[in-house]
């Protein structure tokens, strides 16, 4: 699909806008010191993404990125609406595979709706019988539907605070849905410094009263993570998280584009910061070729003592409408199935602590 660069102008509380800009500066410096190796895929998106203050006094900022990739609720194309309807119909006729998939928490997850929010003059998603939905948001709801039955009653009822860590939140739609499902939660977002502002902006506008912790704050401390609603970190800063402080970790559609060494580093982090039963949810391709070599799910550093609570094809992702542009930029739709290597596997795994 051809890439198209877009900009989005938003207005935030002035202090929040300045803090995001400061956090970006600090994050860039920390990542430069860490000298992490990025795959060609993430080198490209790191170069394309951007956040800049247009008017610091009024809190006006501009986001820059590729079409559809980081702009929540905005279409890859007009076929986003067809994707949404196609997946809505699919969800409506599915029978839960295991008995627990029909839990109250899972049903609530599928009933969530995008906030009635305007970004850059564009409303998020499409109206659908009183709800606002988009294909990408439905995909996030399907992830929640899959893992919600494994939350304890204390967490789903709000008696116990959930602390979750998402690696690669991108637009922030999964974090948004998880926060809507479980308001009594702390969500820790870990992403590249250039990309982190996209989720931070969306969540700041959606939850203006939420307590955020960002890099560069004078009193920023990671000792008491439950004292915040959202904590926004770069990969280098995530190493400061306390041990056994996280209930759940998630990664969707981004480890498949990472270098093997980066994946191993993240697994080491998760084994340290997750507390028993150390649950990690992943939804990634079986195989994806990046820069002349493949990242394969079978090479992820799962150990013999790790326990998969489920591991199955993510049926939500198995077919989609795609957009092809030909001469004179005339679009036409085509229904495309996944090749074997492109199949997406969703797994919920209880990670064991490695012993030397």
N, C-alpha and C positions, 0 to 999 in steps of 0.2 A: 504494500500500500504506500503510495507516495506520501512523504512527510510534508506537512504544512506548518509553518511556524506561526504561532498566535501569541497575542499579548492580552492580558486581562487586567483592567484597572479596578482596584477595590479601595474602599475607605474603611479603615480600622480605627479604634481608639488610638489617638496619637502615641501614647506611651507604649501600647502594644506594638504598633508599627515600628517604632524606634528599637524596641527590644528584639523584634525579629531580625532587624538589620544588624544589630549588635551581635546577636547569636550567630548569624551567618558569618560575620568576621571572625569570631572566636572559633567557630567550627572549622572554617577553612584553615586557620592557623594550626589547630590541633591535628587535622587530617594530614597537613603537609609534614608535620613532625613525625607522624606515625608511618608515613610513606607506604600506605596500603597499595597493593597491586589490584587494579581494576581490569575486568574483562573489556574487550573492545566495545561491547554493547553499552556498558555503563560509562565508559569513557566518552562515548558519543552523547548519551543523554545528560551527562554531567556538563558537557560543553554547551548543550542546547538550552538547559534550564537556567533561569535567572530570577532574582528578586531585587528590586531597587525601590528606594524611596523617591517619590515624585515631589511630595510636599510633606516634610516631616512635621510641620506645625499642625496640619489638618489630618495627618494620618493617611494620606493617599499614597498607595504603593502600586507597583506594576509587577505582574508575574509574566514570564516569558517561557514558552515551551512549544512542544510539537502538538499538533492537532489531536485532541482526544486523549493524549497520554496522561496529562496532568491536570486537565481542566474538568473538575467533577461535574457530572451531569450534562456536559456538552457532548455532542455526538461525534463519533468518528465520521459519521455521514448521516444522511437522512434515514438510512437503513437501521440506525440505532433503534428507531421506533418499532420496526419489524422484528428486530432481535428481541426487544422487550416483550412484544405480544407473543412471539414464538415461545419464549421461555416461560411466560406466564401460563400459556396453555399447557406446556410440558409439566410445570409444577402442579397444575390443577388436576392432572390425571395420574400423577405418580402415586404408587402405593409405597409407604415406608418399607424399606428393605428389612431392617431388624425391628422387632416390636417396640424398642425404646424410642424410635424416631418420631413417634406420635405424642411425645410428652408436651405438657403445657408450654414449657420454655421454647421448644422447637416451633410450636404453632405461633407463639408470640413473635418469634424471630421472623417468620414469613409474613407477618401482618404489619411490619414496620413500614414507614413511609419517609421519603426525603423531606427535609424541612422546607417550608415555603420561603425560600431564600433566593434573592437575586444577586448574581455575581456578574459585574460588568454589564448590567442591563439585561442579562439572560436569566430566566428562571431555571432552577435546577430541575431536570427531569421532565416528564410529561404527565399531564393530568390523567388519572385513571379511576373513575368512579369514586371521587373524593380523596384519592391518594395521589401522591406524586412519585413516579417510578422511573427508572432507567435500566438499561441492560446491566451496566456495571454495578448498580446498586442491588439489583436482583441477584447478581452473582455473589455479592457480599452476604446477602440474606441467606443464600444457600449454604455458604460456609458456616454461618451461625446455626442454621437448622441442623447441620451435621454434628456440631460439637455441643450445642446447648443441652442435650440430654445428659451429658457428663458433668454438668455443673451440679454442685450440691444444692439441696433445697434452701440452705441458709444463704447461699450466694444468689440464687434466682429470686428469693423473696426479699433480698436486701438486708438480711440480718448480719451477714458477713461481707466485708469489702473484698471485691475481686481486684487483684493486681495482675494485669496482663501486659505482656511485652510483644509488640509487633515489629518484626524486622522488615523494612521496606514498605511503609504505609502508602507511599505514592500520593494519591489524592486525599487519602484519609477516609474513604467511604466505609471501609470495614471497621475502622475505629469509631466512626460516627454511629454505625449500626449497633456495635457492641455497647457503646455508651447509652444508646436509646433503650436497648434491651435490659441492661443492668446499670441503672444510674449510680448506684453505690459502687463505684469502681475507680481505680487508678489505671490509666492507660499510658504506657511508656512507648514512645515512637522512636525508632532508630533508623536513620536514613542518611544518605550523603548530604553534606551541608547545603549544596546547591538545590537539592530536591526537597529537603525538609520543610521549607516555607510553604509549599503547596498545601500540605495537610494542616500545618499550623494556622494558615489563613482561614481555611474552611472551618476548622473546629473553633477558632476564635470568633468567627461570625455566627456560628450556630449556637455556641454556648458562651455568650459574652460574660457571664458571671463565673465561669469555671476558673479554678486555680491552676495556672500554668507555671511550670518551671522550665526555664530555657538557659542555655549556655550564656555566660556573660553577666548574669545577675550577680550583684555584689554578695547577696546572702544565699546564693545557690548551694544547697547541700543535698546529697543523695542518701543521707542517713535514714530519714523518715519518708520513704516514698509514698506511704499512704496519706500523707498530709497534702497531696496534690491530686488534681483530677487528670491533668495531662503533663507528662514529662517528655520533652523533646531533646533527643540526644543524637550526636554523630556516633559512628562505630567506635572511634577512639574513646569518647566520653563514656560509652556504655560499659567500659571496663571498670568504671568507678562504682557500679551498682553493687549493693551489699549482697553477700552470699545468701542463698535460700530466702530471697525476698519476693519472688514472683510465683504466682499460681499457674499461669498459662502463658505459653509463647506461641506466636503464629507467624507463618510466612506463606504468602500466596503469590505465585507467579513471578518470583524474582530470584530465588536460589538457582533456578534453572538457567539463569544468565550470569552467574558468578563464577569466578575462578575456584578451582578445587581447594586451594589453600584458604581462600576466604570462607568457604563453607565449613572447613575444618575448624577455623577460628571461631565461627559462630556457634558450632556445636560445643566447643569447649566452654564458651561463655554460658550457654544454656545449661550445661551440666552443673555449672557452679551456681548460677543465680536462681534456678528453679528449685522450689521446695517440693518435697514428696506430695503427690506421686510424680512430679516433674513432667507434666503433660506438654507436648509440643505438637501443634497442628501444622501440617504442611500440605499444600496443594500445588504441585509443580509437574512439569512434563516428564515423561519417561526419559526423553532425550531431546537436547536442543544443541544445534551447532552454532558456535560463536567463534568468529575469527579463525576459522579453519580447523577447529577441534570441537569435540562434543562434550557437553556437561550431561552426565547420566545419573539418573536417580539411584541406580544400583551402586554407584560409587560414593553416595553420601555416607558419612562415617557413623552409621548406626552400629552398635555393638551387639554381641551375642546375648547380652543380658537385657537389652532394650525390649520392651513389650509393645507390640502394635495392638491397640484396642480395635482399630479397624484399618484396613488398607484396601482401597477399591478404586476403580475408575470413577472420576468425577463426571457423572453422566450429564450434569448441567452444561459442561463444556464440550460435549461430544459432537455437536453440530452447530453451525452458526451461519448467518447471512453475512457475506463479505461484499466488499465494494471494489469494483475494478474500474479504473479510469482509462479510457482509450483515447484515440485521437479526438481533438476538440473538446476533451474533458467531458465526454458524454458518459454518464454512469449507467451501469446495468447490474442487476442483482444475480447472484449465483449461490445456490445452497451447497456448502462445502463440508464434507466429512473430514475427520482427522485421520492422517496416516498413523501407522502403528507407533512410531517414535514420538508423535505429537500428542498422544493420549496423555491426559492429565490424571495423575493419581493423587487422591486425597488420603492422608494418613493422620491418625491421632496416635501418638506414641508416648509411652511412659519411659523416659530416659533413665538409665542407671548411672550412678556416679562411677567414673573411671578410677581404677586403682592402679597404682604403679607397681 
